[in-house]
Every structure is written in structure tokens, then in C-alpha cells.
Amino acid sequence: MRCDIILCPLCGGVLRETEHSLICEAGHSYDISTSGYCNLMRPGKLRNRRSGDDKAMISNRHEFLSSGLYSPIRDAVLNILNERTAGSVLLDAGCGEGYYTNAFAK
């Protein structure tokens, strides 16, 4: 993961990647999951039950996206990304389950 363009949400310092986390010079650390996901939400916000999707929302979104109904839109977005981002870094920030990013990576 290239993270030299990602800044710490607490202090604005550049985050560097270690084996299992992103860390800034001030020592703020954000864990990277085994699937590659890293939550950069500020401390305290994680305790807010309304700060993200609940299990039913996640399950319903995954079921809908897996049905193929959204594939034409996904493919149109991927075509635009391919045309405009050759050689660039692509950041999927707060975009659900990475539906577009996973397709773009393939």
C-alpha cells in the first residue's frame, strides 16, 4: 500500500506503513486488517454506534452488488478510471466494501 499521500487525521503528519499498521511521526497508529482495510476514523468516533453501516446494511449492500445489477455502472466507472488514472494512485476512502476498487485491481 502506498501511503505517503495519506495524512494522519489527528495531526496531519504523513503516515508510513509498517507490517500491520500505518503510523505517523507523532506515533498515532492505525491498524491494517488482514484484508488490507485501514480505518482512519478519529478516536472516540468508533464508539459512536451511528458512525457507520450496521450489519444488515452491509449484508444488503453486498447482496445487491453481487447480483450483477450494478455491473454496467461499475464497468462505466472503471472505463473512466482506466482512461484518466493510468500510473496514478487510487484511494478508496469510505466507499463501502471496495466494490469498485476490487474490480479496478483485477
All heavy atoms as an XYZ file, in Angstrom:
809
protein
N       0.850     -1.177      0.000
C       0.000      0.000      0.000
C       0.893      1.236      0.000
O       1.773      1.356      0.839
C      -0.897     -0.010      1.240
C      -1.697      1.254      1.424
S      -2.569      1.384      3.003
C      -3.359     -0.164      3.199
N       0.687      2.125     -0.954
C       1.436      3.379     -0.951
C       0.676      4.369     -0.088
O      -0.464      4.712     -0.366
C       1.557      3.920     -2.370
C       2.307      5.226     -2.394
C       2.510      5.752     -3.771
N       2.974      7.120     -3.638
C       2.824      8.018     -4.570
N       2.263      7.702     -5.712
N       3.248      9.233     -4.369
N       1.288      4.822      0.999
C       0.556      5.689      1.906
C       1.245      7.034      2.122
O       0.831      7.793      2.976
C       0.302      4.985      3.230
S       1.807      4.565      4.116
N       2.263      7.372      1.334
C       2.947      8.640      1.559
C       2.087      9.846      1.176
O       2.463     10.982      1.416
C       4.288      8.685      0.813
C       4.150      8.512     -0.688
O       3.197      7.866     -1.141
O       5.015      9.031     -1.403
N       0.913      9.596      0.614
C      -0.001     10.683      0.303
C      -1.188     10.708      1.262
O      -2.064     11.538      1.146
C      -0.513     10.597     -1.149
C      -1.246      9.280     -1.390
C       0.620     10.770     -2.127
C      -1.951      9.197     -2.719
N      -1.203      9.790      2.222
C      -2.276      9.737      3.211
C      -1.775     10.388      4.491
O      -0.707     10.053      4.989
C      -2.714      8.287      3.487
C      -3.151      7.607      2.188
C      -3.844      8.252      4.505
C      -3.439      6.139      2.336
N      -2.566     11.315      5.009
C      -2.172     12.052      6.202
C      -2.938     11.578      7.421
O      -4.092     11.167      7.328
C      -2.411     13.546      5.999
C      -1.695     14.179      4.815
C      -2.030     15.670      4.737
C      -0.198     13.964      4.893
N      -2.284     11.671      8.564
C      -2.893     11.322      9.840
C      -4.062     12.272     10.112
O      -3.888     13.495     10.054
C      -1.851     11.430     10.949
S      -2.528     11.168     12.608
N      -5.239     11.745     10.429
C      -6.378     12.615     10.700
C      -6.267     13.381     12.012
O      -6.997     14.347     12.227
C      -7.568     11.653     10.725
C      -6.992     10.322     11.009
C      -5.600     10.335     10.442
N      -5.333     13.002     12.869
C      -5.167     13.704     14.138
C      -4.189     14.867     14.048
O      -4.440     15.946     14.565
C      -4.715     12.743     15.236
C      -5.745     11.714     15.665
C      -5.149     10.740     16.664
C      -6.956     12.407     16.252
N      -3.046     14.662     13.385
C      -2.011     15.702     13.373
C      -1.617     16.180     11.981
O      -0.890     17.160     11.842
C      -0.765     15.209     14.119
S       0.108     13.875     13.262
N      -2.059     15.480     10.955
C      -1.715     15.878      9.586
C      -0.373     15.368      9.110
O       0.046     15.672      8.002
N       0.301     14.572      9.923
C       1.586     14.008      9.526
C       1.419     12.897      8.498
O       0.381     12.249      8.427
N       2.456     12.687      7.701
C       2.426     11.617      6.701
C       2.433     10.267      7.414
O       3.189     10.054      8.354
C       3.642     11.727      5.753
C       3.717     10.539      4.813
C       3.576     13.025      4.961
N       1.574      9.362      6.958
C       1.522      8.019      7.519
C       2.479      7.110      6.771
O       2.543      7.142      5.542
C       0.102      7.462      7.423
C      -0.938      8.149      8.314
C      -2.341      7.688      7.953
C      -0.659      7.868      9.780
N       3.254      6.327      7.510
C       4.123      5.343      6.874
C       3.596      3.964      7.233
O       3.018      3.750      8.296
C       5.571      5.511      7.303
C       5.842      5.248      8.749
C       7.336      5.382      9.098
N       7.508      5.300     10.532
C       7.490      4.189     11.238
N       7.318      3.038     10.645
N       7.652      4.204     12.547
N       3.792      3.033      6.308
C       3.268      1.689      6.506
C       4.292      0.798      7.185
O       5.465      0.769      6.820
C       2.881      1.087      5.151
C       2.231     -0.272      5.269
C       1.791     -0.831      3.930
O       2.072     -0.214      2.888
O       1.159     -1.894      3.930
N       3.834      0.073      8.198
C       4.624     -0.994      8.806
C       3.926     -2.300      8.422
O       3.002     -2.288      7.612
C       4.704     -0.839     10.336
O       3.400     -1.007     10.884
C       5.271      0.523     10.722
N       4.333     -3.386      9.013
C       3.756     -4.674      8.624
C       2.243     -4.743      8.833
O       1.523     -5.289      7.999
C       4.437     -5.804      9.402
C       4.017     -7.172      8.930
C       4.805     -8.286      9.608
O       5.810     -8.002     10.276
O       4.400     -9.438      9.450
N       1.746     -4.169      9.935
C       0.327     -4.301     10.257
C      -0.366     -2.977     10.566
O      -1.481     -2.985     11.090
C       0.131     -5.244     11.454
C       0.643     -6.623     11.209
N       0.032     -7.499     10.331
C       1.717     -7.278     11.705
C       0.701     -8.629     10.311
N       1.728     -8.526     11.136
N       0.280     -1.847     10.286
C      -0.349     -0.578     10.633
C       0.218      0.582      9.821
O       1.219      0.440      9.125
C      -0.181     -0.299     12.128
O       1.196     -0.254     12.462
N      -0.466      1.706      9.925
C       0.017      2.975      9.405
C       0.336      3.837     10.611
O      -0.468      3.931     11.539
C      -1.061      3.658      8.544
C      -1.553      2.906      7.322
C      -2.663      3.697      6.629
C      -0.422      2.642      6.348
N       1.511      4.469     10.612
C       1.960      5.245     11.766
C       2.520      6.574     11.290
O       3.278      6.623     10.317
C       3.047      4.486     12.563
C       2.525      3.130     13.018
C       3.530      5.307     13.752
C       3.577      2.249     13.672
N       2.177      7.662     12.008
C       2.755      8.973     11.692
C       3.936      9.229     12.626
O       4.174      8.477     13.568
C       1.702     10.075     11.829
S       1.226     10.429     13.526
N       4.673     10.311     12.377
C       5.848     10.630     13.200
C       5.480     10.920     14.645
O       6.290     10.734     15.549
C       6.607     11.814     12.606
C       7.338     11.466     11.332
C       8.159     12.623     10.800
O       8.383     13.608     11.531
O       8.579     12.533      9.636
N       4.246     11.382     14.891
C       3.804     11.673     16.259
C       3.414     10.400     17.010
O       3.122     10.445     18.197
C       2.625     12.642     16.234
N       3.399      9.251     16.303
C       3.101      7.985     16.949
C       1.647      7.548     16.878
O       1.289      6.527     17.457
N       0.810      8.315     16.194
C      -0.570      7.867     16.019
C      -0.566      6.660     15.093
O       0.088      6.672     14.063
C      -1.437      8.990     15.433
C      -1.424     10.231     16.266
N      -0.993     11.443     15.791
C      -1.783     10.422     17.554
C      -1.093     12.340     16.750
N      -1.565     11.747     17.830
N      -1.292      5.623     15.483
C      -1.222      4.350     14.761
C      -2.613      3.869     14.375
O      -3.563      3.994     15.152
C      -0.553      3.310     15.662
O      -0.479      2.066     15.017
N      -2.714      3.305     13.175
C      -3.972      2.797     12.638
C      -3.722      1.394     12.103
O      -2.884      1.199     11.226
C      -4.491      3.720     11.529
C      -4.611      5.147     12.009
C      -3.535      6.022     11.889
C      -5.766      5.589     12.628
C      -3.624      7.321     12.359
C      -5.870      6.885     13.098
C      -4.794      7.751     12.967
O      -4.879      9.033     13.440
N      -4.456      0.413     12.644
C      -4.252     -0.982     12.261
C      -4.741     -1.255     10.843
O      -5.764     -0.729     10.410
C      -4.992     -1.922     13.216
C      -4.413     -1.896     14.618
O      -3.227     -1.508     14.762
O      -5.132     -2.261     15.558
N      -4.009     -2.114     10.126
C      -4.408     -2.585      8.807
C      -4.940     -4.001      8.988
O      -4.255     -4.863      9.527
C      -3.219     -2.595      7.822
C      -2.638     -1.190      7.658
C      -3.651     -3.163      6.472
C      -1.329     -1.159      6.868
N      -6.176     -4.244      8.537
C      -6.763     -5.574      8.674
C      -6.083     -6.543      7.721
O      -5.370     -6.143      6.802
C      -8.269     -5.529      8.379
O      -8.479     -5.353      6.989
N      -6.330     -7.823      7.908
C      -5.736     -8.828      7.024
C      -6.231     -8.688      5.592
O      -5.554     -9.098      4.658
C      -6.039    -10.250      7.524
O      -7.448    -10.396      7.686
C      -5.341    -10.537      8.848
N      -7.396     -8.063      5.399
C      -7.911     -7.848      4.042
C      -7.375     -6.559      3.427
O      -7.665     -6.253      2.284
C      -9.438     -7.818      4.052
O      -9.906     -6.697      4.772
N      -6.590     -5.782      4.217
C      -5.990     -4.556      3.705
C      -6.736     -3.292      4.067
O      -6.326     -2.193      3.728
N      -7.838     -3.409      4.800
C      -8.643     -2.262      5.202
C      -7.982     -1.551      6.372
O      -7.462     -2.182      7.285
C     -10.043     -2.735      5.596
C     -10.921     -1.667      6.178
C     -11.584     -0.771      5.351
C     -11.088     -1.550      7.541
C     -12.388      0.216      5.878
C     -11.893     -0.573      8.083
C     -12.547      0.310      7.239
O     -13.342      1.290      7.771
N      -8.017     -0.233      6.353
C      -7.482      0.553      7.471
C      -8.481      1.641      7.813
O      -8.816      2.480      6.975
C      -6.136      1.162      7.090
S      -5.361      2.038      8.464
N      -8.973      1.654      9.045
C      -9.936      2.649      9.498
C      -9.177      3.851     10.055
O      -8.451      3.737     11.029
C     -10.834      2.042     10.581
C     -11.981      2.940     10.954
O     -11.929      4.154     10.783
N     -13.030      2.344     11.476
N      -9.357      5.013      9.427
C      -8.685      6.233      9.873
C      -9.610      7.138     10.674
O      -9.340      8.320     10.843
C      -8.136      7.010      8.667
C      -7.063      6.291      7.860
C      -6.659      7.133      6.656
C      -5.849      5.970      8.713
N     -10.703      6.575     11.202
C     -11.625      7.364     11.981
C     -10.961      7.844     13.256
O     -10.177      7.123     13.876
C     -12.861      6.533     12.322
C     -14.104      7.319     12.282
S     -15.492      6.174     12.387
C     -16.585      7.106     11.398
N     -11.266      9.058     13.633
C     -10.651      9.634     14.833
C     -11.100      8.901     16.086
O     -12.228      8.427     16.163
C     -11.013     11.098     14.922
C     -10.437     11.893     13.768
C     -10.929     13.293     13.821
N     -10.218     13.950     14.905
C      -9.912     15.228     14.894
N     -10.264     15.990     13.892
N      -9.271     15.764     15.892
N     -10.220      8.803     17.092
C     -10.592      8.151     18.351
C     -11.853      8.785     18.931
O     -12.059      9.986     18.834
C      -9.388      8.406     19.260
C      -8.253      8.601     18.322
C      -8.845      9.279     17.107
N     -12.691      7.958     19.527
C     -13.945      8.439     20.080
C     -15.082      8.282     19.097
O     -16.210      8.011     19.475
N     -14.812      8.452     17.825
C     -15.840      8.292     16.802
C     -16.206      6.823     16.642
O     -17.307      6.506     16.244
C     -15.365      8.849     15.456
C     -15.078     10.321     15.472
C     -16.352     11.109     15.569
C     -16.056     12.587     15.482
N     -17.255     13.393     15.653
N     -15.268      5.925     16.948
C     -15.535      4.496     16.813
C     -16.583      4.024     17.814
O     -17.273      3.052     17.578
C     -14.250      3.691     16.990
C     -13.206      3.880     15.902
C     -11.924      3.147     16.275
C     -13.717      3.384     14.575
N     -16.712      4.726     18.930
C     -17.698      4.338     19.940
C     -19.101      4.806     19.563
O     -20.073      4.381     20.145
C     -17.284      4.887     21.297
C     -16.062      4.194     21.869
C     -15.763      4.655     23.276
N     -15.247      6.002     23.311
C     -13.983      6.341     23.170
N     -13.087      5.404     22.962
N     -13.599      7.594     23.224
N     -19.195      5.686     18.590
C     -20.485      6.180     18.143
C     -21.147      5.101     17.284
O     -20.690      4.801     16.203
C     -20.287      7.473     17.333
C     -21.589      8.054     16.858
O     -22.639      7.423     16.944
N     -21.522      9.264     16.355
N     -22.246      4.546     17.759
C     -22.903      3.456     17.034
C     -23.437      3.914     15.686
O     -23.711      3.117     14.822
C     -24.023      2.865     17.871
C     -23.517      2.311     19.179
C     -24.624      1.622     19.946
N     -24.049      0.390     20.431
C     -24.337     -0.808     19.957
N     -25.206     -0.950     19.026
N     -23.756     -1.877     20.431
N     -23.595      5.195     15.459
C     -24.137      5.711     14.222
C     -23.034      6.113     13.244
O     -23.308      6.723     12.235
C     -25.029      6.934     14.493
C     -26.095      6.730     15.525
C     -27.294      6.004     15.040
N     -27.880      6.705     13.919
C     -28.789      6.211     13.153
N     -29.230      5.001     13.381
N     -29.284      6.880     12.139
N     -21.804      5.761     13.511
C     -20.684      6.211     12.684
C     -20.451      5.376     11.441
O     -19.575      5.678     10.663
C     -19.399      6.252     13.518
O     -19.033      4.943     13.901
N     -21.223      4.347     11.242
C     -21.019      3.504     10.072
C     -22.242      2.658      9.788
O     -23.278      2.803     10.443
N     -22.119      1.784      8.826
C     -23.228      0.911      8.461
C     -23.371     -0.216      9.476
O     -22.377     -0.729      9.991
C     -22.989      0.296      7.081
C     -22.947      1.342      5.983
O     -23.409      2.474      6.218
O     -22.457      1.020      4.891
N     -24.607     -0.605      9.732
C     -24.813     -1.750     10.614
C     -24.715     -3.044      9.794
O     -24.584     -3.010      8.570
C     -26.146     -1.652     11.364
C     -27.363     -1.622     10.444
O     -27.331     -2.253      9.373
O     -28.359     -0.969     10.818
N     -24.771     -4.181     10.466
C     -24.587     -5.473      9.795
C     -25.621     -5.711      8.700
O     -25.302     -6.234      7.633
C     -24.624     -6.613     10.806
C     -23.397     -6.674     11.688
C     -23.473     -7.834     12.654
C     -22.243     -7.847     13.552
N     -22.262     -8.982     14.473
N     -26.855     -5.322      8.931
C     -27.903     -5.520      7.922
C     -27.632     -4.677      6.683
O     -27.810     -5.152      5.551
C     -29.273     -5.186      8.507
N     -27.180     -3.437      6.872
C     -26.876     -2.568      5.736
C     -25.725     -3.153      4.908
O     -25.772     -3.154      3.676
C     -26.519     -1.162      6.217
C     -27.687     -0.424      6.840
S     -27.181      1.075      7.713
C     -26.798      2.139      6.353
N     -24.713     -3.633      5.586
C     -23.553     -4.216      4.901
C     -23.975     -5.462      4.124
O     -23.620     -5.637      2.958
C     -22.437     -4.546      5.915
C     -21.873     -3.253      6.505
C     -21.335     -5.375      5.273
C     -21.004     -3.459      7.720
N     -24.747     -6.307      4.762
C     -25.211     -7.537      4.115
C     -26.089     -7.228      2.907
O     -25.926     -7.824      1.840
C     -25.981     -8.391      5.127
O     -26.490     -9.538      4.505
N     -27.020     -6.299      3.056
C     -27.906     -5.936      1.952
C     -27.136     -5.321      0.784
O     -27.408     -5.628     -0.378
C     -28.990     -4.974      2.428
C     -29.997     -5.634      3.342
O     -30.160     -6.844      3.335
N     -30.664     -4.832      4.153
N     -26.170     -4.458      1.087
C     -25.371     -3.853      0.021
C     -24.573     -4.925     -0.718
O     -24.516     -4.942     -1.945
C     -24.438     -2.776      0.568
C     -23.579     -2.135     -0.534
C     -22.671     -1.017     -0.048
N     -21.869     -1.424      1.073
C     -21.880     -0.794      2.259
N     -22.638      0.249      2.451
N     -21.109     -1.215      3.230
N     -23.950     -5.816      0.030
C     -23.156     -6.877     -0.586
C     -24.038     -7.762     -1.478
O     -23.658     -8.103     -2.602
C     -22.453     -7.717      0.476
C     -21.617     -8.803     -0.097
N     -20.399     -8.555     -0.693
C     -21.833    -10.137     -0.208
C     -19.899     -9.693     -1.139
N     -20.751    -10.659     -0.859
N     -25.210     -8.132     -0.985
C     -26.133     -8.966     -1.768
C     -26.545     -8.245     -3.054
O     -26.557     -8.838     -4.130
C     -27.362     -9.294     -0.930
C     -28.344    -10.206     -1.623
C     -29.544    -10.527     -0.743
O     -29.425    -10.492      0.497
O     -30.612    -10.814     -1.310
N     -26.859     -6.967     -2.960
C     -27.262     -6.203     -4.139
C     -26.124     -6.097     -5.151
O     -26.307     -6.365     -6.342
C     -27.733     -4.807     -3.733
C     -28.024     -3.927     -4.904
C     -29.192     -4.078     -5.629
C     -27.123     -2.955     -5.294
C     -29.461     -3.276     -6.725
C     -27.374     -2.143     -6.388
C     -28.549     -2.311     -7.111
N     -24.931     -5.738     -4.680
C     -23.797     -5.583     -5.589
C     -23.406     -6.921     -6.217
O     -22.988     -6.960     -7.374
C     -22.607     -4.951     -4.865
C     -22.806     -3.503     -4.422
C     -21.629     -3.048     -3.554
C     -22.993     -2.584     -5.615
N     -23.554     -8.005     -5.488
C     -23.212     -9.329     -6.006
C     -24.220     -9.839     -7.032
O     -23.930    -10.770     -7.785
C     -23.121    -10.345     -4.855
O     -22.074    -10.008     -3.982
N     -25.387     -9.233     -7.093
C     -26.432     -9.680     -8.020
C     -26.108     -9.359     -9.477
O     -26.705     -9.928    -10.385
C     -27.775     -9.035     -7.658
O     -27.776     -7.661     -8.031
N     -25.179     -8.441     -9.711
C     -24.823     -8.068    -11.075
C     -25.632     -6.906    -11.629
O     -25.331     -6.404    -12.713
N     -26.649     -6.474    -10.915
C     -27.491     -5.381    -11.403
C     -26.717     -4.069    -11.559
O     -27.068     -3.241    -12.389
C     -28.683     -5.167    -10.462
C     -29.713     -6.297    -10.433
C     -30.729     -6.075     -9.332
C     -30.407     -6.399    -11.790
N     -25.689     -3.907    -10.762
C     -24.908     -2.667    -10.783
C     -23.685     -2.771    -11.694
O     -22.942     -1.810    -11.860
C     -24.479     -2.344     -9.344
C     -24.468     -0.882     -9.000
C     -25.633     -0.139     -8.987
C     -23.278     -0.243     -8.666
C     -25.627      1.200     -8.650
C     -23.255      1.093     -8.337
C     -24.436      1.813     -8.328
O     -24.419      3.139     -7.993
N     -23.458     -3.924    -12.293
C     -22.273     -4.140    -13.127
C     -22.100     -3.123    -14.256
O     -20.972     -2.668    -14.494
C     -22.270     -5.552    -13.701
O     -22.197     -6.494    -12.672
N     -23.160     -2.730    -14.987
C     -22.967     -1.745    -16.061
C     -22.437     -0.400    -15.549
O     -21.589      0.222    -16.193
C     -24.366     -1.586    -16.667
C     -25.073     -2.851    -16.334
C     -24.526     -3.265    -14.994
N     -22.904      0.013    -14.384
C     -22.407      1.274    -13.810
C     -20.963      1.098    -13.367
O     -20.112      1.942    -13.620
C     -23.316      1.734    -12.654
C     -24.706      2.068    -13.208
C     -22.698      2.928    -11.923
C     -25.743      2.338    -12.165
N     -20.678     -0.025    -12.700
C     -19.300     -0.307    -12.276
C     -18.357     -0.305    -13.476
O     -17.294      0.314    -13.447
C     -19.228     -1.665    -11.572
C     -17.809     -2.040    -11.133
C     -17.624     -3.518    -10.954
N     -17.894     -4.221    -12.199
C     -18.375     -5.456    -12.275
N     -18.654     -6.131    -11.188
N     -18.580     -6.019    -13.445
N     -18.748     -0.960    -14.551
C     -17.898     -1.037    -15.738
C     -17.675      0.333    -16.368
O     -16.575      0.638    -16.830
C     -18.492     -2.008    -16.754
C     -18.507     -3.446    -16.239
O     -17.807     -3.737    -15.245
O     -19.236     -4.270    -16.831
N     -18.712      1.174    -16.381
C     -18.566      2.536    -16.916
C     -17.594      3.347    -16.059
O     -16.733      4.064    -16.582
C     -19.924      3.226    -16.984
N     -17.698      3.204    -14.732
C     -16.769      3.906    -13.831
C     -15.347      3.395    -14.062
O     -14.396      4.189    -14.126
C     -17.197      3.722    -12.359
C     -16.117      4.197    -11.401
C     -18.509      4.446    -12.088
N     -15.168      2.085    -14.203
C     -13.836      1.517    -14.422
C     -13.237      1.999    -15.739
O     -12.029      2.260    -15.810
C     -13.884     -0.004    -14.389
C     -14.235     -0.624    -13.042
C     -14.260     -2.140    -13.142
C     -13.290     -0.170    -11.957
N     -14.044      2.130    -16.775
C     -13.544      2.654    -18.052
C     -13.030      4.079    -17.894
O     -11.969      4.432    -18.422
C     -14.627      2.589    -19.132
C     -14.868      1.177    -19.609
O     -13.995      0.323    -19.533
N     -16.066      0.920    -20.091
N     -13.768      4.893    -17.170
C     -13.331      6.277    -16.923
C     -12.041      6.285    -16.114
O     -11.104      7.030    -16.424
C     -14.438      7.081    -16.214
C     -15.628      7.273    -17.167
C     -13.915      8.416    -15.709
C     -16.871      7.803    -16.486
N     -11.965      5.457    -15.066
C     -10.751      5.384    -14.250
C      -9.556      4.934    -15.086
O      -8.461      5.473    -14.962
C     -10.947      4.431    -13.071
C     -11.815      4.929    -11.929
C     -12.062      3.817    -10.924
C     -11.194      6.138    -11.258
N      -9.760      3.942    -15.922
C      -8.666      3.459    -16.780
C      -8.154      4.549    -17.710
O      -6.957      4.656    -17.956
C      -9.110      2.245    -17.585
C      -9.067      0.968    -16.781
O      -8.184      0.767    -15.966
N     -10.032      0.105    -17.005
N      -9.054      5.358    -18.230
C      -8.672      6.435    -19.142
C      -7.938      7.566    -18.425
O      -7.029      8.167    -18.984
C      -9.914      7.018    -19.825
C     -10.589      6.081    -20.793
C     -11.940      6.615    -21.270
O     -12.319      7.751    -20.897
O     -12.614      5.886    -22.014
N      -8.329      7.854    -17.205
C      -7.848      9.069    -16.530
C      -6.812      8.852    -15.440
O      -6.236      9.822    -14.958
C      -9.033      9.815    -15.930
C     -10.014     10.247    -16.984
C     -11.108     11.059    -16.410
N     -12.059     11.410    -17.449
C     -13.107     12.148    -17.259
N     -13.355     12.640    -16.062
N     -13.925     12.423    -18.245
N      -6.585      7.618    -15.030
C      -5.708      7.409    -13.879
C      -4.503      6.526    -14.170
O      -3.873      6.040    -13.234
C      -6.487      6.803    -12.693
O      -6.980      5.515    -13.073
C      -7.615      7.697    -12.243
N      -4.168      6.325    -15.408
C      -3.025      5.462    -15.743
C      -1.779      5.932    -14.993
O      -1.383      7.080    -15.077
C      -2.790      5.469    -17.242
N      -1.184      5.039    -14.229
C       0.030      5.351    -13.485
C      -0.201      6.142    -12.211
O       0.743      6.540    -11.540
N      -1.451      6.376    -11.841
C      -1.770      7.162    -10.650
C      -2.090      6.262     -9.471
O      -2.305      5.069     -9.614
C      -2.985      8.064    -10.921
O      -2.719      8.969    -11.951
N      -2.170      6.871     -8.303
C      -2.590      6.172     -7.095
C      -4.102      6.282     -6.999
O      -4.679      7.343     -7.219
C      -1.941      6.814     -5.843
C      -2.509      6.216     -4.576
C      -0.444      6.640     -5.895
N      -4.750      5.190     -6.664
C      -6.190      5.168     -6.493
C      -6.487      4.920     -5.021
O      -6.037      3.927     -4.456
C      -6.818      4.064     -7.356
C      -8.320      3.898     -7.259
C      -9.026      5.135     -7.798
C      -8.752      2.658     -8.024
N      -7.226      5.834     -4.405
C      -7.569      5.716     -2.990
C      -9.064      5.510     -2.869
O      -9.851      6.319     -3.356
C      -7.157      6.980     -2.232
C      -7.601      7.074     -0.773
C      -6.928      5.989      0.065
C      -7.283      8.446     -0.223
N      -9.458      4.437     -2.245
C     -10.861      4.140     -1.964
C     -11.082      4.508     -0.508
O     -10.737      3.756      0.385
C     -11.115      2.654     -2.231
C     -12.556      2.227     -1.998
O     -13.334      3.021     -1.445
O     -12.894      1.105     -2.376
N     -11.627      5.674     -0.268
C     -11.781      6.177      1.102
C     -13.255      6.265      1.479
O     -13.986      7.086      0.938
C     -11.125      7.550      1.230
N     -13.658      5.425      2.389
C     -15.026      5.475      2.868
C     -16.046      5.085      1.824
O     -17.123      5.663      1.757
N     -15.716      4.118      0.998
C     -16.582      3.756     -0.130
C     -17.179      2.373      0.023
O     -17.214      1.591     -0.918
C     -15.794      3.864     -1.431
S     -15.150      5.506     -1.734
N     -17.625      2.045      1.210
C     -18.280      0.752      1.402
C     -17.296     -0.386      1.440
O     -16.269     -0.335      2.112
N     -17.599     -1.428      0.687
C     -16.816     -2.662      0.767
C     -15.707     -2.755     -0.264
O     -15.097     -3.801     -0.430
C     -17.743     -3.863      0.641
C     -18.463     -3.950     -0.677
C     -19.424     -5.116     -0.730
O     -20.195     -5.306      0.223
O     -19.392     -5.848     -1.725
N     -15.445     -1.687     -0.998
C     -14.392     -1.707     -2.009
C     -14.835     -2.326     -3.320
O     -14.031     -2.876     -4.060
N     -16.117     -2.219     -3.625
C     -16.696     -2.815     -4.834
C     -15.958     -2.348     -6.082
O     -15.562     -3.144     -6.916
C     -18.177     -2.442     -4.897
C     -18.912     -2.908     -6.132
C     -19.234     -4.245     -6.303
C     -19.304     -2.006     -7.105
C     -19.937     -4.677     -7.412
C     -20.013     -2.432     -8.225
C     -20.319     -3.762     -8.373
O     -21.008     -4.177     -9.482
N     -15.761     -1.045     -6.213
C     -15.061     -0.511     -7.389
C     -13.576     -0.825     -7.341
O     -12.968     -1.189     -8.339
C     -15.265      1.005     -7.489
C     -16.684      1.391     -7.775
C     -17.502      1.885     -6.776
C     -17.215      1.252     -9.051
C     -18.809      2.246     -7.048
C     -18.524      1.609     -9.324
C     -19.311      2.105     -8.321
O     -20.610      2.441     -8.584
N     -12.976     -0.668     -6.179
C     -11.542     -0.881     -6.040
C     -11.158     -2.322     -6.363
O     -10.168     -2.574     -7.042
C     -11.066     -0.504     -4.625
O     -11.454      0.843     -4.372
C      -9.581     -0.637     -4.477
N     -11.931     -3.273     -5.871
C     -11.641     -4.680     -6.163
C     -11.728     -4.959     -7.657
O     -10.887     -5.667     -8.211
C     -12.595     -5.598     -5.406
C     -12.294     -5.648     -3.917
O     -11.156     -5.527     -3.508
N     -13.330     -5.810     -3.115
N     -12.732     -4.407     -8.319
C     -12.878     -4.606     -9.760
C     -11.744     -3.906    -10.518
O     -11.199     -4.454    -11.469
C     -14.223     -4.076    -10.238
N     -11.365     -2.725    -10.069
C     -10.288     -1.972    -10.730
C      -8.959     -2.709    -10.577
O      -8.161     -2.752    -11.516
C     -10.182     -0.573    -10.148
C      -9.246      0.324    -10.886
C      -9.577      0.805    -12.146
C      -8.030      0.689    -10.330
C      -8.709      1.634    -12.846
C      -7.157      1.514    -11.037
C      -7.506      1.990    -12.283
N      -8.722     -3.317     -9.416
C      -7.474     -4.035     -9.169
C      -7.329     -5.252    -10.088
O      -6.224     -5.637    -10.431
C      -7.405     -4.472     -7.704
N      -8.459     -5.842    -10.487
C      -8.421     -7.010    -11.378
C      -8.129     -6.572    -12.784
O      -7.620     -7.213    -13.602
C      -9.755     -7.753    -11.316
C      -9.965     -8.412     -9.975
C     -11.335     -9.073     -9.919
C     -11.570     -9.641     -8.527
N     -12.908    -10.119     -8.343
